[in-house]
Amino acid sequence: MASMSEREALAALAWLVENGADEALEQDPVNRLAKSAAPSPAPSVEAARPAEPARERRSAFRTPEPPPVWTPPPESLATPVEGLADAETLAKGAESVEALHAALRAFEGCALKASAKNTVIGRGNPDAKLILIGEAPGANEDRLGKPFVGEAGRLLDEMLKWIGLDESNAYITNVLFWRPPGNRNPTDAELALCRPFIDRQIELMQPSLLMFLGGIAAKSMLHESRGILKLRGHWYDYQTTPGGRVIPALATLHPAYLLRQPAQKRFAWQDFLKFKQAVRESVHNS
């Protein structure tokens, strides 16, 4: 079989993922509607023949060679150290939110970008003083290029509405800007590559309050090892740089988790009421 070009491999992969085939199973398709066991054939004269040598029998059941898989040339891949250095340089060089977003879209240091449809940055008011930070884009977010636009996003919007917030007075983003294949959890290296852009965005927007949605976001942003059930409902001091401005940050449960565990919504509601009270105090003191 002829080797595939990079463009052909990515197009084939994108087609498979779009149609839901995002897990490798077996080489040949399996007809699961067929009968589980076929009737045994009647004994024949062939069965009386001497057994074939073991080497010849094994050759009949030799596993077929796997199809060629495209691998990017080594020179096209940046090491994590090189990618992180590029991310820090691009982020620090941005003097506005718009310039930062342009730099992020031009950043090629994270391998996730090659399998994603869009760079998912944020939605809402970039001049808002309230920033909510989630985990990573899913399939809907990757397709539309905006965070929290699926079922979990609709739940988040409803929760925000009940405390008087929406896209006009809040900004929603993630700790990861590209969808991980199969919606797997991001690696520490992938989170580290995105962190300079997140920190710089917070520096440029100068929010008065932050909310971290879910364990990955809370642990990553706070450098914590405890799970979200331990972290939620508490306020933390967030700083983009040591000695920098302190921003109060509240950790809570991710809306996608609440869809799977509806009984936990009461805890998230308590957290959102805390956030609402903090917003009122922030407005009163400003």
C-alpha positions as CSV (number, residue, x, y, z in Angstrom):
1,M,0.0,0.0,0.0
2,A,1.4,3.4,-0.9
3,S,2.3,5.7,2.0
4,M,-0.1,8.5,2.8
5,S,0.7,12.2,2.6
6,E,0.2,14.4,5.7
7,R,-2.8,16.1,4.2
8,E,-4.4,12.7,3.2
9,A,-3.8,11.2,6.6
10,L,-5.3,14.2,8.4
11,A,-8.3,14.3,6.1
12,A,-8.9,10.5,6.6
13,L,-8.6,10.9,10.4
14,A,-10.9,13.9,10.5
15,W,-13.5,12.0,8.5
16,L,-13.3,9.0,10.8
17,V,-13.6,11.2,14.0
18,E,-16.5,13.2,12.5
19,N,-18.4,9.9,12.0
20,G,-17.7,8.7,15.5
21,A,-14.9,6.3,14.8
22,D,-12.4,7.8,17.3
23,E,-11.2,4.5,18.9
24,A,-9.0,1.8,17.2
25,L,-10.6,-1.7,17.4
26,E,-9.7,-4.4,15.0
27,Q,-8.3,-4.7,11.5
28,D,-11.4,-6.4,9.9
29,P,-15.0,-5.4,10.5
30,V,-17.1,-7.7,12.6
31,N,-20.7,-8.7,11.7
32,R,-22.3,-8.7,15.1
33,L,-25.7,-9.6,13.6
34,A,-24.4,-13.0,12.4
35,K,-24.9,-16.1,14.4
36,S,-22.4,-16.4,17.2
37,A,-21.5,-20.0,16.4
38,A,-21.8,-21.8,13.1
39,P,-22.7,-25.6,13.1
40,S,-19.6,-27.8,13.1
41,P,-19.0,-29.5,9.7
42,A,-19.3,-33.3,9.4
43,P,-16.1,-35.3,9.8
44,S,-14.4,-36.0,6.5
45,V,-11.5,-38.0,5.2
46,E,-9.3,-34.9,5.5
47,A,-9.5,-35.1,9.2
48,A,-7.6,-38.4,9.1
49,R,-4.6,-36.9,7.4
50,P,-1.4,-36.5,9.4
51,A,-1.0,-33.2,11.1
52,E,0.9,-30.5,9.2
53,P,4.2,-29.3,10.6
54,A,3.7,-26.6,13.2
55,R,5.7,-24.1,11.2
56,E,3.3,-24.5,8.2
57,R,0.2,-24.4,10.3
58,R,1.2,-21.1,12.0
59,S,1.9,-19.5,8.6
60,A,-1.8,-19.9,7.7
61,F,-2.8,-17.7,10.7
62,R,-0.1,-15.1,10.3
63,T,-1.3,-11.7,11.5
64,P,-1.6,-9.3,8.5
65,E,0.7,-6.3,8.5
66,P,-1.0,-3.1,9.8
67,P,-1.7,-0.3,7.3
68,P,0.9,2.5,7.0
69,V,0.4,5.2,9.6
70,W,1.6,8.7,8.8
71,T,4.2,10.1,11.2
72,P,5.3,13.7,11.0
73,P,9.0,14.1,10.3
74,P,11.1,14.8,13.4
75,E,12.2,18.2,12.2
76,S,8.5,19.4,12.1
77,L,7.9,18.7,15.8
78,A,9.0,21.2,18.5
79,T,10.1,19.7,21.8
80,P,8.0,20.7,24.9
81,V,10.7,23.0,26.0
82,E,10.9,24.8,22.6
83,G,7.1,25.0,22.5
84,L,6.8,26.4,26.0
85,A,9.5,29.0,25.2
86,D,7.6,30.0,22.0
87,A,4.3,30.2,24.0
88,E,5.9,32.5,26.6
89,T,7.5,34.7,24.0
90,L,4.2,35.1,22.1
91,A,2.1,35.7,25.2
92,K,4.4,38.3,26.7
93,G,4.7,40.2,23.4
94,A,0.9,40.7,23.1
95,E,-0.1,44.2,24.3
96,S,-3.9,43.7,23.9
97,V,-6.4,40.9,24.2
98,E,-6.9,40.9,20.4
99,A,-3.2,40.6,19.8
100,L,-3.0,37.8,22.3
101,H,-5.7,35.9,20.5
102,A,-4.0,36.4,17.2
103,A,-0.7,35.1,18.7
104,L,-2.5,32.1,20.1
105,R,-4.1,31.2,16.7
106,A,-0.6,31.4,15.1
107,F,1.0,29.2,17.8
108,E,2.1,25.8,16.4
109,G,3.8,24.4,19.5
110,C,1.0,22.2,20.7
111,A,0.4,18.9,18.8
112,L,-3.3,19.0,19.6
113,K,-3.8,21.8,17.1
114,A,-3.0,19.3,14.2
115,S,-6.1,17.1,15.1
116,A,-8.4,20.0,16.0
117,K,-10.8,21.9,13.7
118,N,-10.6,25.2,15.6
119,T,-8.6,27.0,18.2
120,V,-11.2,27.5,20.9
121,I,-10.4,30.7,22.8
122,G,-13.4,32.2,24.5
123,R,-16.9,33.7,24.4
124,G,-18.4,36.6,26.2
125,N,-17.3,40.1,26.9
126,P,-13.5,40.5,26.7
127,D,-13.9,43.7,28.8
128,A,-15.7,41.9,31.6
129,K,-14.3,41.8,35.1
130,L,-15.5,38.2,35.7
131,I,-13.7,35.3,34.0
132,L,-14.9,31.7,34.2
133,I,-12.2,29.1,33.2
134,G,-13.2,25.5,32.2
135,E,-11.2,22.5,31.1
136,A,-11.0,21.7,27.4
137,P,-13.2,21.9,24.2
138,G,-15.4,19.0,23.3
139,A,-16.8,18.0,19.9
140,N,-19.3,20.8,19.7
141,E,-16.8,23.4,20.9
142,D,-14.2,22.2,18.4
143,R,-16.7,22.4,15.5
144,L,-18.0,25.9,16.4
145,G,-14.8,27.4,17.8
146,K,-16.4,28.5,21.0
147,P,-16.2,27.1,24.6
148,F,-19.3,25.7,26.4
149,V,-21.7,25.5,23.5
150,G,-23.0,22.0,24.0
151,E,-25.3,20.6,26.7
152,A,-22.9,21.5,29.5
153,G,-22.7,25.0,28.1
154,R,-26.4,25.4,28.1
155,L,-26.5,24.3,31.8
156,L,-23.7,26.8,32.6
157,D,-25.6,29.6,30.9
158,E,-28.7,28.8,32.9
159,M,-26.8,28.8,36.2
160,L,-25.2,32.1,35.3
161,K,-28.5,33.6,34.4
162,W,-29.9,32.8,37.8
163,I,-27.1,34.9,39.5
164,G,-27.5,37.8,37.0
165,L,-24.7,37.0,34.6
166,D,-24.4,36.3,30.9
167,E,-22.1,37.0,28.0
168,S,-22.5,40.7,28.4
169,N,-20.8,40.8,31.8
170,A,-18.7,37.6,32.0
171,Y,-16.0,36.0,29.9
172,I,-15.8,32.2,29.5
173,T,-12.6,30.3,28.4
174,N,-10.7,27.1,29.1
175,V,-7.3,25.9,30.3
176,L,-6.8,24.1,26.9
177,F,-7.5,25.7,23.6
178,W,-7.7,22.6,21.4
179,R,-9.8,19.5,21.7
180,P,-7.9,16.4,22.9
181,P,-8.7,13.3,20.7
182,G,-11.6,11.3,22.1
183,N,-12.1,14.0,24.8
184,R,-9.4,12.4,26.8
185,N,-7.9,14.4,29.8
186,P,-5.2,16.8,28.8
187,T,-1.6,16.0,29.7
188,D,0.5,18.2,32.0
189,A,2.7,19.2,29.1
190,E,-0.4,20.3,27.0
191,L,-1.7,22.4,30.0
192,A,1.8,23.9,30.4
193,L,1.9,25.0,26.8
194,C,-1.4,26.8,27.1
195,R,-0.7,28.4,30.5
196,P,1.3,31.4,29.3
197,F,-1.7,32.5,27.2
198,I,-4.1,32.1,30.0
199,D,-2.0,34.1,32.5
200,R,-1.4,36.8,29.9
201,Q,-5.1,37.1,29.1
202,I,-5.9,37.5,32.8
203,E,-3.1,40.2,33.1
204,L,-4.6,42.1,30.1
205,M,-8.3,41.8,31.2
206,Q,-7.6,42.6,34.9
207,P,-10.7,40.8,36.2
208,S,-11.9,41.3,39.8
209,L,-13.0,37.6,40.2
210,L,-12.2,34.2,38.7
211,M,-14.2,31.0,38.8
212,F,-12.6,27.6,37.9
213,L,-15.0,25.0,36.5
214,G,-14.0,21.4,37.2
215,G,-11.0,19.6,38.7
216,I,-8.6,20.0,35.7
217,A,-9.1,23.7,35.6
218,A,-8.9,24.2,39.4
219,K,-5.9,21.9,39.9
220,S,-4.0,23.4,37.0
221,M,-4.6,27.0,37.8
222,L,-4.0,26.6,41.5
223,H,-1.1,24.1,41.3
224,E,-3.2,21.8,43.5
225,S,-3.2,18.0,43.8
226,R,-6.5,17.7,45.6
227,G,-9.6,16.7,43.8
228,I,-12.4,19.1,42.9
229,L,-14.7,17.8,45.7
230,K,-12.1,19.0,48.1
231,L,-11.4,22.3,46.3
232,R,-14.9,23.4,45.5
233,G,-16.7,26.0,47.5
234,H,-13.5,27.7,48.7
235,W,-11.8,30.9,47.7
236,Y,-8.2,31.0,46.7
237,D,-5.6,33.7,45.9
238,Y,-4.6,33.6,42.3
239,Q,-1.5,35.4,40.9
240,T,-0.2,35.3,37.4
241,T,3.3,36.0,38.7
242,P,4.8,35.7,42.2
243,G,4.3,39.0,43.9
244,G,1.7,40.1,41.3
245,R,-1.8,41.3,41.8
246,V,-4.0,38.9,43.9
247,I,-7.3,37.9,42.3
248,P,-9.9,36.0,44.3
249,A,-10.8,32.7,42.6
250,L,-13.6,30.3,43.5
251,A,-13.5,26.6,42.5
252,T,-16.7,24.7,41.6
253,L,-17.9,21.6,39.8
254,H,-17.9,21.4,36.0
255,P,-21.3,21.5,34.3
256,A,-20.6,18.3,32.4
257,Y,-20.1,16.5,35.8
258,L,-23.4,17.9,37.0
259,L,-25.1,16.4,34.0
260,R,-23.7,13.0,35.0
261,Q,-24.3,13.5,38.7
262,P,-27.5,15.7,39.1
263,A,-27.5,15.2,42.9
264,Q,-24.3,17.3,43.0
265,K,-26.1,20.4,41.6
266,R,-26.9,21.6,45.1
267,F,-23.2,22.0,45.9
268,A,-22.6,23.9,42.6
269,W,-25.6,26.1,43.4
270,Q,-24.1,27.0,46.8
271,D,-20.9,27.9,45.0
272,F,-22.7,30.1,42.5
273,L,-24.5,31.9,45.3
274,K,-21.1,32.6,46.9
275,F,-19.9,34.0,43.6
276,K,-23.0,36.1,43.3
277,Q,-22.3,37.7,46.7
278,A,-18.7,38.3,45.8
279,V,-19.8,40.0,42.6
280,R,-22.1,42.3,44.5
281,E,-19.3,43.2,47.0
282,S,-16.9,43.8,44.2
283,V,-19.3,46.2,42.4
284,H,-20.1,48.0,45.7
285,N,-16.4,48.5,46.5
286,S,-15.4,49.6,43.0
